[in-house]
Amino acid sequence: MHREGEEIHVSTEEAKGGSRGRHVFTILIVSLLLAAGAMTIAWVTGALTSTDGTANPKDTPSASATEAM
């Protein structure tokens, strides 16, 4: 950081308070993969434990069978 009259000049690294490197990108990718994995596990376990009747279409009556009643 240096001063020229009334102006103060700072480098990009000083202004950001740190540096960007490969480790930041690695942490971002790992976090993204962990979040996607957690969401997939939640979705699959929810679908497997679903009791709304759509899991096995053979158990639900067809439209023609319900009209005959």
LUMKOLDREN-752539 format. One record per atom (N, C-alpha, C): residue number from 1; residue in three letters; atom name; x, y, z. Coordinates in Angstrom, 1 decimal, always signed. Layout:
BEGIN
  drenti  kese  fiza       X       Y       Z
     NUM   ALA    CA       X       Y       Z
...
//
This chain:
BEGIN
  drenti  kese  fiza       X       Y       Z
       1   MET     N    +0.9    -1.2    +0.0
       1   MET    CA    +0.0    +0.0    +0.0
       1   MET     C    +0.9    +1.2    +0.0
       2   HIS     N    +0.6    +2.1    -0.9
       2   HIS    CA    +1.3    +3.4    -0.9
       2   HIS     C    +0.4    +4.5    -1.2
       3   ARG     N    +0.8    +5.7    -0.8
       3   ARG    CA    +0.0    +6.9    -0.9
       3   ARG     C    +0.6    +7.8    -1.9
       4   GLU     N    -0.3    +8.4    -2.8
       4   GLU    CA    +0.1    +9.4    -3.8
       4   GLU     C    -0.8   +10.6    -3.5
       5   GLY     N    -0.3   +11.5    -2.8
       5   GLY    CA    -1.1   +12.7    -2.5
       5   GLY     C    -2.3   +12.3    -1.6
       6   GLU     N    -3.5   +12.5    -2.1
       6   GLU    CA    -4.7   +12.2    -1.4
       6   GLU     C    -5.2   +10.7    -1.6
       7   GLU     N    -4.6   +10.1    -2.6
       7   GLU    CA    -5.0    +8.7    -3.0
       7   GLU     C    -4.2    +7.7    -2.4
       8   ILE     N    -4.9    +6.6    -2.0
       8   ILE    CA    -4.2    +5.4    -1.4
       8   ILE     C    -4.3    +4.3    -2.4
       9   HIS     N    -3.2    +3.7    -2.8
       9   HIS    CA    -3.2    +2.6    -3.8
       9   HIS     C    -2.9    +1.3    -3.1
      10   VAL     N    -3.7    +0.4    -3.3
      10   VAL    CA    -3.6    -1.0    -2.7
      10   VAL     C    -3.5    -2.0    -3.8
      11   SER     N    -2.7    -3.1    -3.6
      11   SER    CA    -2.7    -4.1    -4.6
      11   SER     C    -3.9    -5.0    -4.5
      12   THR     N    -4.2    -5.8    -5.5
      12   THR    CA    -5.4    -6.6    -5.6
      12   THR     C    -5.4    -7.6    -4.4
      13   GLU     N    -4.2    -8.2    -4.1
      13   GLU    CA    -4.2    -9.1    -3.0
      13   GLU     C    -4.4    -8.5    -1.7
      14   GLU     N    -3.9    -7.3    -1.5
      14   GLU    CA    -4.2    -6.6    -0.2
      14   GLU     C    -5.7    -6.2    -0.1
      15   ALA     N    -6.3    -5.8    -1.2
      15   ALA    CA    -7.7    -5.5    -1.1
      15   ALA     C    -8.6    -6.7    -0.9
      16   LYS     N    -8.3    -7.8    -1.4
      16   LYS    CA    -9.1    -9.0    -1.2
      16   LYS     C    -8.8    -9.6    +0.2
      17   GLY     N    -7.7    -9.4    +0.8
      17   GLY    CA    -7.3   -10.0    +2.1
      17   GLY     C    -6.8   -11.4    +1.9
      18   GLY     N    -6.5   -11.8    +0.8
      18   GLY    CA    -5.9   -13.2    +0.6
      18   GLY     C    -5.6   -13.4    -0.9
      19   SER     N    -5.3   -14.6    -1.2
      19   SER    CA    -5.0   -14.9    -2.6
      19   SER     C    -5.9   -16.1    -3.0
      20   ARG     N    -6.2   -16.1    -4.3
      20   ARG    CA    -6.9   -17.3    -4.9
      20   ARG     C    -5.9   -18.3    -5.4
      21   GLY     N    -6.2   -19.5    -5.1
      21   GLY    CA    -5.3   -20.5    -5.5
      21   GLY     C    -6.0   -21.8    -5.9
      22   ARG     N    -5.3   -22.8    -6.2
      22   ARG    CA    -5.9   -24.1    -6.6
      22   ARG     C    -6.7   -24.7    -5.4
      23   HIS     N    -6.3   -24.4    -4.2
      23   HIS    CA    -7.0   -25.0    -3.1
      23   HIS     C    -8.4   -24.5    -2.9
      24   VAL     N    -8.7   -23.3    -3.3
      24   VAL    CA   -10.0   -22.7    -3.3
      24   VAL     C   -10.9   -23.4    -4.3
      25   PHE     N   -10.4   -23.7    -5.5
      25   PHE    CA   -11.1   -24.4    -6.5
      25   PHE     C   -11.4   -25.9    -6.0
      26   THR     N   -10.4   -26.5    -5.4
      26   THR    CA   -10.6   -27.9    -4.9
      26   THR     C   -11.7   -27.9    -3.9
      27   ILE     N   -11.7   -27.0    -2.9
      27   ILE    CA   -12.7   -27.0    -1.9
      27   ILE     C   -14.1   -26.8    -2.5
      28   LEU     N   -14.2   -25.9    -3.5
      28   LEU    CA   -15.4   -25.7    -4.1
      28   LEU     C   -16.0   -26.9    -4.8
      29   ILE     N   -15.1   -27.6    -5.5
      29   ILE    CA   -15.6   -28.9    -6.2
      29   ILE     C   -15.9   -30.0    -5.3
      30   VAL     N   -15.1   -30.1    -4.2
      30   VAL    CA   -15.4   -31.2    -3.2
      30   VAL     C   -16.8   -30.9    -2.5
      31   SER     N   -17.0   -29.6    -2.2
      31   SER    CA   -18.2   -29.2    -1.5
      31   SER     C   -19.4   -29.4    -2.4
      32   LEU     N   -19.3   -29.1    -3.7
      32   LEU    CA   -20.3   -29.3    -4.6
      32   LEU     C   -20.7   -30.8    -4.8
      33   LEU     N   -19.7   -31.6    -4.9
      33   LEU    CA   -19.9   -33.1    -5.0
      33   LEU     C   -20.6   -33.7    -3.7
      34   LEU     N   -20.1   -33.2    -2.5
      34   LEU    CA   -20.8   -33.7    -1.3
      34   LEU     C   -22.2   -33.2    -1.2
      35   ALA     N   -22.5   -32.0    -1.6
      35   ALA    CA   -23.9   -31.5    -1.6
      35   ALA     C   -24.8   -32.3    -2.6
      36   ALA     N   -24.3   -32.6    -3.7
      36   ALA    CA   -25.0   -33.3    -4.7
      36   ALA     C   -25.2   -34.8    -4.2
      37   GLY     N   -24.2   -35.3    -3.6
      37   GLY    CA   -24.4   -36.7    -3.1
      37   GLY     C   -25.4   -36.8    -1.9
      38   ALA     N   -25.4   -35.8    -1.1
      38   ALA    CA   -26.4   -35.7    +0.0
      38   ALA     C   -27.8   -35.6    -0.5
      39   MET     N   -28.0   -34.7    -1.5
      39   MET    CA   -29.3   -34.5    -2.1
      39   MET     C   -29.8   -35.8    -2.8
      40   THR     N   -28.9   -36.5    -3.5
      40   THR    CA   -29.2   -37.7    -4.2
      40   THR     C   -29.6   -38.8    -3.2
      41   ILE     N   -28.9   -38.9    -2.1
      41   ILE    CA   -29.2   -39.9    -1.0
      41   ILE     C   -30.6   -39.6    -0.4
      42   ALA     N   -30.9   -38.3    -0.2
      42   ALA    CA   -32.2   -37.9    +0.4
      42   ALA     C   -33.3   -38.2    -0.6
      43   TRP     N   -33.1   -38.0    -1.9
      43   TRP    CA   -34.1   -38.2    -2.9
      43   TRP     C   -34.4   -39.7    -3.1
      44   VAL     N   -33.3   -40.5    -3.1
      44   VAL    CA   -33.5   -42.0    -3.3
      44   VAL     C   -34.1   -42.6    -2.1
      45   THR     N   -33.7   -42.3    -0.9
      45   THR    CA   -34.3   -42.9    +0.3
      45   THR     C   -35.8   -42.4    +0.4
      46   GLY     N   -36.1   -41.2    +0.0
      46   GLY    CA   -37.5   -40.8    +0.0
      46   GLY     C   -38.3   -41.5    -1.0
      47   ALA     N   -37.8   -41.8    -2.1
      47   ALA    CA   -38.5   -42.5    -3.2
      47   ALA     C   -38.7   -44.0    -2.8
      48   LEU     N   -37.7   -44.6    -2.1
      48   LEU    CA   -37.8   -46.0    -1.7
      48   LEU     C   -38.8   -46.2    -0.6
      49   THR     N   -38.9   -45.2    +0.3
      49   THR    CA   -39.8   -45.3    +1.4
      49   THR     C   -41.2   -44.7    +1.2
      50   SER     N   -41.5   -44.3    +0.0
      50   SER    CA   -42.7   -43.7    -0.4
      50   SER     C   -43.9   -44.7    -0.3
      51   THR     N   -45.0   -44.2    +0.3
      51   THR    CA   -46.2   -45.1    +0.4
      51   THR     C   -47.4   -44.5    -0.3
      52   ASP     N   -47.2   -43.7    -1.3
      52   ASP    CA   -48.3   -43.0    -2.0
      52   ASP     C   -48.9   -43.9    -3.0
      53   GLY     N   -48.4   -45.1    -3.3
      53   GLY    CA   -49.1   -46.0    -4.2
      53   GLY     C   -48.5   -45.9    -5.6
      54   THR     N   -47.7   -45.0    -5.9
      54   THR    CA   -47.2   -44.9    -7.3
      54   THR     C   -45.9   -45.7    -7.5
      55   ALA     N   -45.4   -46.3    -6.4
      55   ALA    CA   -44.1   -47.1    -6.5
      55   ALA     C   -44.3   -48.4    -7.4
      56   ASN     N   -45.5   -49.0    -7.3
      56   ASN    CA   -45.8   -50.2    -8.0
      56   ASN     C   -47.1   -50.0    -8.8
      57   PRO     N   -47.1   -49.7   -10.1
      57   PRO    CA   -48.3   -49.4   -10.8
      57   PRO     C   -49.2   -50.6   -11.0
      58   LYS     N   -48.7   -51.9   -10.8
      58   LYS    CA   -49.5   -53.0   -10.9
      58   LYS     C   -50.6   -53.1    -9.8
      59   ASP     N   -50.3   -52.5    -8.6
      59   ASP    CA   -51.2   -52.6    -7.5
      59   ASP     C   -52.3   -51.6    -7.6
      60   THR     N   -52.2   -50.6    -8.5
      60   THR    CA   -53.3   -49.6    -8.6
      60   THR     C   -54.3   -50.1    -9.7
      61   PRO     N   -55.6   -49.9    -9.5
      61   PRO    CA   -56.5   -50.3   -10.5
      61   PRO     C   -56.5   -49.4   -11.7
      62   SER     N   -56.8   -50.0   -12.9
      62   SER    CA   -56.8   -49.2   -14.1
      62   SER     C   -58.0   -48.4   -14.2
      63   ALA     N   -58.1   -47.4   -15.1
      63   ALA    CA   -59.2   -46.6   -15.3
      63   ALA     C   -60.5   -47.4   -15.7
      64   SER     N   -60.3   -48.4   -16.6
      64   SER    CA   -61.4   -49.2   -17.0
      64   SER     C   -62.0   -50.0   -15.9
      65   ALA     N   -61.2   -50.5   -15.0
      65   ALA    CA   -61.6   -51.3   -13.8
      65   ALA     C   -62.4   -50.4   -12.9
      66   THR     N   -62.1   -49.2   -12.7
      66   THR    CA   -62.8   -48.3   -11.8
      66   THR     C   -64.1   -47.9   -12.4
      67   GLU     N   -64.2   -47.8   -13.7
      67   GLU    CA   -65.5   -47.4   -14.4
      67   GLU     C   -66.5   -48.5   -14.3
      68   ALA     N   -66.0   -49.7   -14.3
      68   ALA    CA   -67.0   -50.9   -14.3
      68   ALA     C   -67.7   -51.0   -13.0
      69   MET     N   -67.1   -50.5   -11.9
      69   MET    CA   -67.7   -50.6   -10.6
      69   MET     C   -68.9   -49.8   -10.4
//
